[in-house]
Amino acid sequence: MSETVLPIGDDDRLVAVLSRPALAGTRPGVVILNAGVLHRVGPHRLHVTLARRLAARGLPALRIDLAGIGDSPGRGDGGSFRASAVADTRAAMTAITAATGCDRFILFGLCSGADNGLATAAVDPRVVGLVVLDPPTYATRRAAARKLAGRVRGGALGPLVRAAGRRLVKRVAAPAPDAAPELTQGREFPPLAEHAAQLSGLVERGVAILAVYSGVNGVRYNHGEQLFEWVPALRGKVEIAYFPDSNHSFTLRAAQAELLDHVASWVERRFR
């Protein structure tokens, strides 16, 4: 594996580092997107470790600073951040193709990186895989019931209350599909119906998706299969990894190691 700085875009304004496998192959390339406004190394060097690990397994992996983040200057054209991120990601894929010949891609993104990855995949058929960490999440009445049941700890009535909570969880339904957008720590989630349609369209196109959820989402995600409470039709079509004991940026070494193992295993299974 070797690493080189790879300028991106017509004017080479975007800065990225390409981790290149020792031997050329036919496996997809990986574009690792900024997590929020963090530099391309990622939270706790997550992106560096991931890129090198994937490159050692034969996948070219690029960690990029999108316009206005890290070492890449802003565009200054007054456009939206999302439109800029999508354009930059598409330019990164073109640059990887020129450098390696690879023409299929997996996008990896945490937080807003997940949002940008989904938006890019929706408009670019070169994307064949997505790994999205803490993508948009939505509260359900089942999730609220689980939270309530989980508050009961010990005591003589504990088992009875927990059993009643489990019965309630089975009976309550998911929120209406036209739920309004939700603003979470400055990040606006699209309406549930829009997010569901986006995911459904991608899986129908054949895009492999690994959706990873940490333990910080509260009632917006407190069960391993809560995604299927929102969109039952996605069961068996989207793979889920749930890390209830991890924080949003996988700070602890053990949590990050478990995440990296899961992502690498998924890539090996889906893209031999």
C-alpha positions in Angstrom: 0.0 0.0 0.0 1.3 3.5 -0.8 -0.2 7.0 -0.2 -0.1 10.1 -2.4 -1.7 13.5 -2.3 -4.3 13.6 -5.1 -5.5 17.1 -6.2 -9.2 17.0 -7.1 -11.3 19.1 -9.5 -10.6 21.1 -12.6 -8.5 23.6 -10.7 -6.9 21.1 -8.3 -8.3 23.1 -5.4 -9.5 20.1 -3.3 -7.0 18.2 -1.2 -7.2 14.5 -0.8 -5.0 11.5 0.1 -5.2 8.3 -1.9 -4.3 5.0 -0.3 -3.4 2.9 -3.3 -3.2 -1.0 -3.2 0.1 -2.5 -4.1 -1.5 -4.4 -6.9 -4.2 -3.1 -9.3 -7.5 -5.0 -9.2 -11.1 -4.8 -10.1 -12.6 -4.0 -6.7 -14.4 -0.7 -6.2 -12.7 2.4 -4.9 -13.8 4.0 -1.7 -14.3 7.8 -1.1 -14.3 8.7 2.6 -16.2 11.9 3.2 -15.6 14.5 5.9 -17.5 13.9 9.2 -19.1 17.3 9.8 -16.3 19.9 9.5 -13.5 17.6 10.7 -10.3 17.4 8.7 -9.9 14.4 6.4 -8.2 12.3 9.1 -11.6 11.8 10.6 -12.6 11.6 14.3 -9.7 10.0 16.2 -8.0 9.2 12.9 -10.8 6.9 11.9 -10.5 7.7 8.2 -6.8 7.2 8.1 -7.1 3.7 9.7 -10.0 2.8 7.5 -8.4 3.9 4.2 -5.2 2.0 4.9 -7.0 -1.1 6.0 -9.1 -1.1 2.8 -6.2 -0.4 0.5 -4.3 -3.3 2.1 -7.3 -5.4 0.9 -7.1 -4.2 -2.6 -9.5 -1.2 -2.7 -8.2 2.2 -3.6 -9.4 4.5 -0.7 -9.5 8.3 -0.9 -10.0 10.6 2.1 -11.0 14.0 0.9 -11.4 17.5 2.3 -14.5 18.9 0.7 -14.6 22.5 -0.2 -14.3 24.7 2.8 -13.1 21.9 5.1 -9.6 21.1 6.3 -7.0 22.0 3.6 -9.5 22.7 0.8 -10.6 26.3 0.3 -14.2 27.2 0.0 -15.9 27.7 -3.4 -17.1 31.2 -2.8 -19.9 30.9 -5.3 -22.8 31.2 -2.9 -24.1 27.6 -3.6 -25.4 25.3 -0.9 -23.1 23.1 1.1 -25.0 20.0 0.0 -24.7 20.8 -3.7 -21.0 21.6 -3.3 -20.4 18.4 -1.4 -22.1 16.3 -4.1 -20.1 18.0 -6.9 -16.8 17.5 -4.9 -17.6 13.8 -4.3 -18.3 13.2 -8.0 -15.1 15.0 -8.9 -13.2 12.8 -6.5 -14.6 9.6 -8.2 -13.5 11.0 -11.5 -10.0 11.7 -10.2 -9.7 8.1 -8.7 -10.7 6.7 -12.1 -8.0 8.7 -13.8 -5.4 7.6 -11.2 -6.3 3.9 -10.9 -8.8 3.0 -13.6 -11.4 2.1 -11.0 -14.9 3.1 -12.1 -17.1 1.8 -9.3 -17.3 3.3 -5.8 -18.3 2.9 -2.2 -19.0 6.0 -0.2 -18.3 6.2 3.5 -19.6 9.0 5.6 -20.3 9.8 9.3 -23.0 12.4 10.3 -23.2 15.0 7.5 -20.8 12.7 5.6 -23.6 10.1 5.6 -26.1 12.7 4.3 -23.6 13.8 1.5 -23.0 10.2 0.6 -26.7 9.5 0.2 -27.2 12.6 -1.8 -24.3 11.7 -4.2 -25.4 8.1 -4.6 -28.9 9.3 -5.6 -27.5 11.1 -8.6 -24.4 9.1 -9.6 -24.7 5.6 -10.9 -21.0 5.0 -10.3 -21.9 4.5 -6.6 -22.4 0.8 -5.9 -22.1 0.8 -2.1 -22.7 3.1 0.9 -21.5 2.9 4.5 -23.4 5.5 6.4 -22.8 6.2 10.1 -25.7 7.8 12.0 -27.7 8.7 8.9 -31.1 10.4 9.5 -33.0 8.9 12.4 -36.7 9.2 13.5 -38.5 8.6 16.7 -41.3 6.0 16.8 -43.9 5.2 19.4 -42.3 1.8 19.7 -39.0 3.5 20.5 -40.7 5.7 23.1 -42.2 2.6 24.7 -38.9 0.9 24.8 -37.3 3.9 26.5 -40.1 3.9 29.1 -39.8 0.1 29.7 -36.0 0.5 30.0 -36.3 2.9 32.9 -37.7 0.2 35.1 -34.8 -1.4 37.0 -35.1 -4.0 39.7 -37.8 -4.1 42.4 -40.7 -6.5 42.8 -42.8 -4.9 40.1 -39.9 -4.7 37.6 -40.6 -7.9 35.7 -44.3 -7.1 35.5 -43.7 -3.6 34.2 -41.1 -4.7 31.7 -43.5 -7.4 30.4 -46.2 -4.7 30.0 -43.7 -2.6 28.2 -42.9 -5.4 25.8 -46.6 -5.9 25.0 -46.9 -2.1 24.4 -44.0 -2.1 22.1 -45.6 -4.8 20.0 -48.8 -2.9 19.7 -47.7 0.6 18.9 -47.0 1.8 15.3 -44.3 3.8 13.6 -44.8 7.5 13.0 -46.7 8.8 10.0 -44.6 8.7 6.8 -45.1 12.5 6.3 -43.4 13.4 9.6 -41.9 16.9 9.4 -38.2 17.6 9.1 -36.3 17.4 12.3 -33.4 19.7 13.3 -30.8 17.8 15.4 -27.7 19.6 16.6 -27.8 21.9 13.6 -28.4 19.0 11.2 -31.7 18.9 9.4 -33.1 15.5 8.7 -35.5 15.3 5.7 -39.1 14.1 6.2 -39.3 10.4 6.8 -41.1 9.8 3.5 -38.3 11.5 1.6 -35.6 9.5 3.4 -37.5 6.2 2.9 -37.9 7.0 -0.8 -34.2 7.7 -1.2 -33.1 4.4 0.5 -35.7 2.5 -1.5 -34.6 4.0 -4.8 -31.0 3.1 -4.0 -31.6 -0.5 -3.1 -33.8 -0.9 -6.2 -30.8 0.3 -8.3 -28.7 -2.4 -6.7 -26.7 -0.2 -4.3 -25.4 -2.2 -1.3 -26.0 -0.2 1.9 -24.6 -0.7 5.4 -26.4 1.6 7.9 -24.5 2.0 11.2 -26.2 3.5 14.2 -24.5 4.5 17.5 -26.0 4.8 20.9 -26.5 8.5 21.0 -29.8 8.8 19.1 -32.2 8.3 22.0 -35.7 7.5 20.8 -34.7 8.3 17.3 -32.8 5.0 17.3 -32.8 2.7 20.3 -33.2 -0.8 18.7 -31.1 -2.7 16.2 -33.9 -2.9 13.7 -35.6 0.5 14.2 -35.0 1.3 10.5 -37.5 -1.4 9.6 -40.1 0.2 11.8 -39.9 3.2 9.5 -39.6 1.3 6.3 -40.6 -2.4 6.6 -40.0 -3.0 2.9 -36.3 -2.5 3.4 -35.9 -5.6 5.6 -33.4 -7.9 4.0 -32.3 -5.2 1.6 -30.3 -2.9 3.9 -27.8 -4.3 6.4 -27.7 -2.7 9.9 -25.0 -2.5 12.5 -26.1 -1.1 15.9 -23.5 0.0 18.5 -25.6 1.0 21.5 -22.6 1.5 23.8 -20.7 3.8 21.4 -20.8 7.5 21.1 -21.3 9.3 17.8 -17.6 9.5 16.8 -16.6 6.1 18.1 -14.1 7.6 20.5 -13.1 4.5 22.5 -10.5 2.4 20.8 -12.5 -0.8 21.4 -15.6 0.7 19.7 -13.6 2.0 16.8 -11.9 -1.4 16.3 -15.3 -3.1 16.3 -16.6 -0.7 13.8 -13.6 -1.1 11.5 -13.9 -4.9 11.7 -17.5 -4.7 10.8 -17.0 -2.4 7.8 -14.1 -4.4 6.5 -16.0 -7.6 6.8 -19.1 -6.1 5.0 -16.9 -4.8 2.2 -15.2 -8.3 1.8 -18.6 -10.0 1.6 -20.3 -7.6 -0.7 -17.4 -6.7 -3.1 -15.2 -9.7 -3.6 
